[in-house]
């Protein structure tokens, strides 16, 4: 029981309203919060990633449904799915179906995040898996967009709903004209394709203003809120919405 889920809120760029949360795994080791970058590669090398992924899906669905029952708004919850987990499709489908059924969480509140490398492993298989999960009203996001293989032709092929602009483009947007150009191009292209855009890693007012100028849809980052345990998320929401 050393693993714990933290939740980072996502917000509408224009209204400031909460539109979703991303569930992020943390390892609490003798009081120290260990970030995924330290233990996920090890779990992949040791073939534990599928067990860990299944735990995340189950824990997140049950915990998030509990938050909603206690007054948290029914906005989407995003989960990262690893390449190993995604391409064991029958296990993934069974895991998600069981978690949704047992937790009573509607599939429409679940969003799965896939990296570009996961998407292009086997294009036909990927499309088939996504379409099966979309039957449960689950939506899909491409995570870390712009840092991987980024073949633009794939965007019109894969039935995804949202693009997450990687924080590496956001970090120095105030001073880097190339990053501003890339953000603008991604946003225009996504909107033309009927996709929404979320910028992650937003930390300053200046970054926010640049993203607003490019008509980004949603934002996520420490400027609004850090990732936090479920109880803290609920307490923060109650505090900010109380009369």
N, C-alpha and C positions, 0 to 999 in steps of 0.2 A: 504493500500500500504506500510506496514511496512516490508514486507518480500522482500528479495533480493537474487538473485542467485550469488554465487561466483564460479569461475572455477579454478580447480587445474590441471595444465598440467601433462601429463604422457610422458615418454621418452623411446626411444629404448636404452637398456643398452649398446650396442656396439657402435652405431653411434652417440648417443646423440640427434638424431632427435626427434621432437615432434610426438607422435603417437596417442595421444588422450587427452581428458580432462574429468574430473569428475565434474559434476554440483552439488553444495552443497548449501543447503538453509541456509540463515542467517536471523535473526530478528534484524532489526536496531531500537533500542529503545532509543529515545532521544540521538542519536549519539553513543550509546554503541552497539557493535556487540555482539548479543546473539547467542551462539552456539547451535546446535540442541540438544545436551545432556540435555539442560535446558528445552526446550519446546516440543520436540517430545514425551516424555513419557506422558506429560499432554494432548497433542492432541490425543494420543492413548486412554487414559482413558476417554476422553470426546467425543469420536467418531468423532472427527474432522479430523482424520488422512487421511481419504479418500478424503475429500475436499482439504486438503493441498497437498496430493499426486497428485491430478488432476491438481491443480494450478501449481505444479512443472513441470509436463509433458508438459503442454501447454506453460508455460513461457519459459522453456528451449528450446523447439523445435523452437519457434519463435525467441528467442534471439540468439540462436546459428546459425540459418540460416542467420540472419542478419550479424553476424560476418563473416560468409563465403562469403557473398555477398560483404563484405568490405575488402576482401583479406586474411582472416584467412584460413589456409589450411583445406581442408575437411577431417579431421581425426575423429575418433569415439568420441562420447560424451556419457559418462556413467551416468546413473541415478540410484539411490537407490530406490527400490520398497519395501514397507512395506508388512508384512504378510497379514494384513487386505485388503490392496489394491489388492494384487496379487490374493487372493482367491475369490474376487468378480470379477470373470474372464470376464463376459460379459461387466461390466462397464469398466474394465481395457482395454479390447480390443477396445471398442468403443472410449474411451478417447485417446488412442494412435493413432488409425486410424484417428480420427478427427484432432489431433495435427499435425500429419505428413502431412495430406492432406492440411490443412489450411496454414501451414508454408512452404510447398514445400520442407521440409527436407527429404532426402532419408532415408528409413528404414535401409539401410546398414550402416548409420553413427550413429545409435543408439545402445547402449549396455545397457542392464538392469542388475543391480547387485542385487543378492538375497543372503540372509544369509542361512547358512545350516539349521537353524530351519524352515525357510520358505519352503525349498525344501522337507523336510521329513514330513510335516503336512499330506499330502495326495499324495503319490507318483504317482499314476496313473493320478490324476487330474493335478498335477504339470507338468508331462511330456506332457499331452494334451495341457495345456496352452502354454508351451514353444514352442511346435511344431507349434501351430497356429500363434504365433508371429514370429517364424522363417520363415514362409511363406512370411513375409514382409522383409526378410533379416536382421532382428534384431538379434544381438548376445547376449550371456549371460555370466555373470561372477559370480562365487561364491565368495562372500565378506567375509572378516574376517576368511579366511580358517584356520582351526586348533584350533579355540577357541570354537567351538560348538560341534555338535554331530559327525561330522567327520567319519561316517561309510564309509570306503573306497569302499565298494561294490557299494555305490550310484554313485561314479564317473563314472563307466562304464554304468550306467543306464540313468543318466540325460544328455540330449544333450546340455551341456554347452561348452563354447569355451575357457574360461580363469579362472584361479584360482588366487585370490588375497591373498598373504600371509599376515596375520595380523601383524600390526606394533609392537605388543608385542614381537614377535620373532626377529624383526629387532633391537629393541631398545638397547639391550645389547649384540648384536652378537659378538662384539670384544672380550668380556670377558667370554661369556657363551658357552662352547663347546656343550652343549645339544641343544641350539638354532641353532647353526651352523649345527648340525647333522639333526635336524628337517627340516631346510630350504633345505639342500641337498636332503633329502629323498623326500620332497614334489616336488621339481623341477624335479628330475629324474622320479618319478612316473607320474607326469603330462605330461612330454615330451613323455614317453612311451605310454601314452593314447592319444597322439595327441593334448594335450592342451597347451596353452601358460601360462606363469607365470608372475605375476606382484607383486613386493614388494612395500608395502606402508609404509609411515612414515620414509623414508630414510633422514637422517639429516647430516651425516658425510661422508668424503672421505673413512674412514676405513670401514664403513658399505657397501659403494658402492663396494669396492674392494672385500669384502667377497662375496657379491652377484654375482659379475662377476666371481669369482672362481667357483661358483655353477651353472653358466650358466643360471641365471635368464634372462628373456626376456625383461621385462619393469620395470621401476621404477617411483615412485611418492613420493614426499616429499619436505620438506623445503630446502634440499641441492640444489635442482634445482629451485623450485619455490613454494611459498605459494599460497593458494587459493586467488583469486582476482576477483573484479567485471569485467564484460564483457569488458567495455571500457579500463580498465587497461590491460587486457589480450591482446587485440588487439594492444594497444600501445607498450607493451613489445615485442610482436612478431615482429612488424614493426621495432622496435629499434634493435633487435638482428639479423634481416635478411637484414637490409639495407646495401648497399655497403659501 
